[in-house]
Amino acid sequence: MSAVVIVALLVLLILGASQGDIDYAAIPGYVVSPVILTGVINTLILAVVAQVSAILIGVMIALMRISKNPVAAAFASGYIWLFRGLPVLLQILLWYNLALIFPNLQLGIPFTDIVFAQVSTNAVMTTFVAAFLGLALNESAYMAEIVRAGLKSVDRGQIEAAQSIGQTPAQRMSRIVLPQAMRVIIPPTGNDFINMLKGTAMASVIGYVELIKAANNISSFNLQVMETLIAAAVWYMVIVSVASIGQFYLERVFDRQDRRPGGRGQGPSLRRKVAADLGRAPLIRSTP
């Protein structure tokens, strides 16, 4: 019965759309138009650059967050509180209007008149830079918490077992911690990247030519608003679908790697190795 209801709703939706005042024949032309394609490229560049930067910053903030240094931990907590608390659009607007506070950016010796270099803030804070800073810094706060959760999900007993047999911190991180932590980190990171792809649309408010701005640029001349927006929607669905497929296979790679010796299953082998080295029964109990 539910299948019949779903099919009936889909038929009604298609019939309703067909009766709308939309020039469907024009949509394929907009999908491949140079303006829309430029918006696609700009969307991908902004999303990838912002996400990669957010991951790098997030890893550093996560390590500071779990550090035993109280100053580093406090700074990381304040960073996450600030950039996660402010809306992305507000952050983009703040960066874009930075010249209202600092008309010029300069490099020199503080509290003196010595200036080595000076540049106009408007020349530096372009639409791309403002959008990049707003998106990347906001996402880095979320990435810090994702990475922290992934690192803390690893069984402490396995780390202690590796330490007891003389593995260096780098070896423990690459052979034990990361293979298991990545299984926790990748799914939310993939979801955040998909949100980042769609979140680039907020850069249109400051004039950055991404997909939404490109569609608006076309419709402002020919008034075919719905046709250009549907063309942008087609590209969003294509990009998100490709990103989802990539996330799926990346998860499979780490899931398969985690089951091999040296992954999550390394706990028992480490325990046996420790027992062999110490000549007695293992004292570390691994989680099943």
C-alpha positions in Angstrom: 0.0 0.0 0.0 2.8 2.4 0.9 4.4 1.8 -2.5 1.2 2.7 -4.3 1.0 6.0 -2.3 4.6 6.9 -3.1 4.1 6.2 -6.8 0.9 8.2 -6.8 2.7 11.2 -5.1 5.5 11.0 -7.6 3.1 11.0 -10.6 1.2 14.0 -9.1 4.5 15.8 -8.6 5.6 15.2 -12.2 2.2 16.2 -13.6 2.3 19.4 -11.4 5.8 20.3 -12.6 4.8 19.7 -16.2 2.0 22.3 -15.9 4.3 24.9 -14.5 5.4 27.9 -16.5 9.0 26.6 -17.0 10.9 26.4 -20.2 12.4 22.9 -19.7 14.0 22.9 -23.2 16.3 25.8 -22.1 17.6 24.1 -19.0 20.2 21.8 -20.8 21.7 24.8 -22.4 22.1 26.6 -19.1 23.7 23.5 -17.5 26.6 23.7 -20.0 26.7 27.4 -20.4 30.1 29.1 -19.8 28.8 31.2 -16.9 27.4 28.2 -15.0 30.5 26.1 -15.7 32.6 29.0 -14.3 30.4 28.8 -11.2 30.9 25.1 -10.9 34.7 25.5 -11.1 34.7 28.3 -8.5 32.5 26.3 -6.2 34.8 23.3 -6.3 37.9 25.4 -5.8 36.5 27.2 -2.8 35.1 24.0 -1.2 38.2 21.9 -1.7 40.6 24.6 -0.5 38.5 25.5 2.5 37.9 21.9 3.5 41.6 20.9 3.2 42.6 24.0 5.2 39.9 23.2 7.8 41.2 19.6 8.2 44.8 20.8 8.7 43.8 23.5 11.2 41.4 21.1 12.9 44.0 18.5 13.5 46.3 21.0 15.1 43.5 22.4 17.3 42.4 18.8 18.2 46.0 18.0 19.4 46.1 21.2 21.4 42.7 20.4 22.8 43.8 17.0 24.2 47.2 18.4 25.2 48.3 18.4 28.9 49.4 22.0 28.4 46.7 24.1 30.0 47.4 27.1 27.9 47.2 25.1 24.6 44.0 23.4 25.8 42.4 26.6 26.8 43.3 28.3 23.5 41.8 25.3 21.6 38.7 25.4 23.6 38.3 29.1 23.0 38.9 28.7 19.3 36.3 26.0 19.0 33.8 28.1 21.1 34.3 31.2 18.9 34.3 29.8 15.4 31.7 27.1 16.0 29.4 29.6 17.7 29.2 32.3 15.0 27.1 31.6 11.9 29.1 31.1 8.7 27.4 33.9 6.9 28.2 36.3 9.7 31.9 35.2 9.6 32.0 35.7 5.8 30.5 39.2 6.2 32.9 40.1 9.0 36.0 39.2 7.0 34.7 40.9 3.9 34.1 44.2 5.8 37.4 44.0 7.7 38.6 47.2 6.0 36.0 49.1 8.1 38.1 48.2 11.2 41.6 48.0 9.6 41.9 50.1 6.4 45.4 48.9 5.9 47.3 45.7 6.8 50.9 46.3 7.8 53.9 44.4 8.9 56.3 46.2 11.3 57.5 46.4 14.9 54.6 46.8 17.3 54.3 50.1 19.3 56.7 51.9 17.0 56.5 53.8 13.7 58.7 51.2 11.9 56.7 49.6 9.1 58.2 47.1 6.7 55.3 46.6 4.4 51.8 47.9 4.1 48.8 47.0 1.9 45.2 48.0 1.6 42.9 45.6 3.3 40.4 45.8 0.4 43.2 44.6 -1.9 43.8 41.6 0.2 40.3 40.7 1.4 38.8 39.7 -2.0 35.5 37.9 -2.2 37.4 34.6 -2.5 39.6 35.3 0.5 36.7 36.4 2.7 34.6 33.4 1.7 37.6 31.1 2.3 38.3 32.4 5.7 34.7 32.3 6.8 34.1 28.7 5.6 37.5 27.3 6.5 37.7 28.7 10.1 34.1 27.7 10.9 34.7 24.2 9.5 38.0 23.8 11.3 36.3 24.1 14.7 34.0 21.2 13.8 36.9 19.2 12.4 38.8 19.7 15.6 36.0 18.0 17.5 35.7 15.2 14.9 39.4 14.5 15.1 39.4 14.6 18.9 36.6 12.1 19.0 38.4 9.8 16.6 41.6 9.9 18.5 39.9 9.3 21.8 37.9 6.3 20.4 41.1 4.2 20.2 41.5 1.7 23.0 44.1 3.0 25.4 45.3 -0.5 26.2 46.5 -1.0 22.6 48.6 2.2 22.8 50.1 1.1 26.1 50.9 -2.3 24.6 52.7 -0.7 21.6 54.6 1.6 24.0 55.7 -1.4 26.1 57.3 -3.1 23.2 59.3 0.0 22.2 57.3 1.5 19.4 57.9 5.2 18.9 55.1 7.8 19.1 55.2 8.0 15.3 54.8 4.3 14.9 52.0 4.1 17.4 50.2 6.9 15.6 50.6 5.4 12.1 50.1 1.7 12.9 47.6 1.8 15.7 45.9 5.1 16.3 45.2 6.4 12.8 43.9 3.2 11.2 41.2 3.0 13.9 40.6 6.7 14.3 40.0 7.2 10.6 37.0 4.9 10.8 35.5 7.4 13.1 36.8 10.5 11.4 35.9 9.8 7.7 32.1 9.6 7.9 31.5 12.9 9.5 34.3 14.5 7.5 32.6 13.3 4.3 29.3 14.8 5.4 31.0 18.0 6.3 32.6 18.3 2.9 29.2 17.8 1.3 27.8 20.6 3.5 30.9 22.6 2.5 30.0 22.2 -1.2 26.5 23.5 -0.6 27.7 26.1 1.9 29.7 27.9 -0.7 26.4 29.3 -1.9 26.6 31.8 1.0 29.6 33.4 -0.7 27.1 34.7 -3.3 26.1 37.5 -0.8 29.5 39.2 -1.2 29.6 38.7 -5.0 31.8 35.6 -5.3 30.7 33.9 -8.5 29.8 30.4 -7.4 26.8 28.4 -8.8 24.0 30.4 -7.2 25.7 33.7 -8.2 26.3 32.4 -11.7 22.6 31.4 -12.1 21.5 34.9 -10.8 23.9 36.6 -13.3 22.2 34.8 -16.2 18.6 35.3 -14.9 19.2 39.0 -14.3 19.4 39.4 -18.1 16.8 37.0 -19.4 14.5 36.7 -16.4 14.5 32.9 -16.6 15.0 32.5 -12.9 13.7 29.0 -12.3 15.4 27.6 -15.4 18.8 28.8 -14.3 18.3 27.7 -10.7 17.3 24.3 -11.8 20.5 24.1 -13.9 22.4 25.0 -10.8 20.5 22.4 -8.8 21.5 19.8 -11.4 25.2 20.6 -10.9 24.8 20.5 -7.1 23.3 17.0 -7.3 26.1 15.8 -9.6 28.9 17.2 -7.4 27.3 15.9 -4.2 26.7 12.4 -5.8 30.4 12.2 -6.9 31.5 13.2 -3.4 29.2 10.7 -1.8 30.6 7.9 -4.0 34.1 8.9 -3.1 33.3 8.9 0.6 31.8 5.4 0.3 34.9 3.9 -1.2 37.2 5.8 1.2 35.3 4.3 4.1 35.6 0.8 2.5 39.4 1.2 2.2 39.8 2.1 5.9 37.3 -0.5 7.0 39.2 -3.2 5.1 42.5 -1.9 6.3 41.2 -1.9 9.9 40.5 -5.6 9.7 44.0 -6.5 8.5 46.9 -7.2 11.0 48.0 -3.8 12.1 44.5 -2.3 12.1 41.9 -2.7 14.8 42.8 -6.4 15.1 46.3 -5.5 16.1 45.3 -5.4 19.8 45.4 -9.2 20.2 48.6 -9.6 18.2 50.2 -6.8 20.3 49.1 -8.5 23.4 50.7 -11.8 22.4 53.9 -10.0 21.4 54.1 -8.3 24.8 53.5 -11.6 26.5 56.3 -13.2 24.5 58.6 -10.4 25.2 57.9 -10.4 28.9 57.7 -14.2 29.2 54.3 -14.1 31.0 50.6 -13.9 30.4 49.3 -10.7 28.9 48.1 -8.1 31.3 46.3 -5.9 28.7 42.7 -6.8 27.8 41.7 -5.6 24.4 38.1 -4.8 23.5 36.4 -7.4 21.3 
